[in-house]
């Protein structure tokens, strides 16, 4: 009986350690910072199918660059969103913002003068 419980505990720990969540996007937008407007100016919505993988503190996007982001710390959160400080695959600092809405979710990648929104 002890061996069975030990095996079940080991399986549970192993499965939870390797859990990941995968989402498929249906669209994206790119925003460039406007010094005049002091806000991002957004491109038209583009239909795009990419795979976003959330695995512990790493977020991967199957775009042309093969973007990978490592989340460092949560900087803000509420009932519908969470923001992390992060580093991209070239160790450039950025923020990841995940927002949830009634019918869709958005992952935002925010640099000082550029922002990407992926809708899933």
DAHUMO-V96596 format. One line per field, one symbol per residue. phi: phi as a letter, one per 20 degrees, with the letter a starting at -180 (. if undefined). A space follows every 50 residues. Layout:
BEGIN
phi->???
END
This chain:
BEGIN
phi->.ffffffffffffffffdfbdccdfcabbdddfdffelafdefffdfbdc ddddcledddceefemgccdfdbfdabbfdbbcdfbcefdmefbcdcdcd cfdaccdddddfcbbcddeb
END
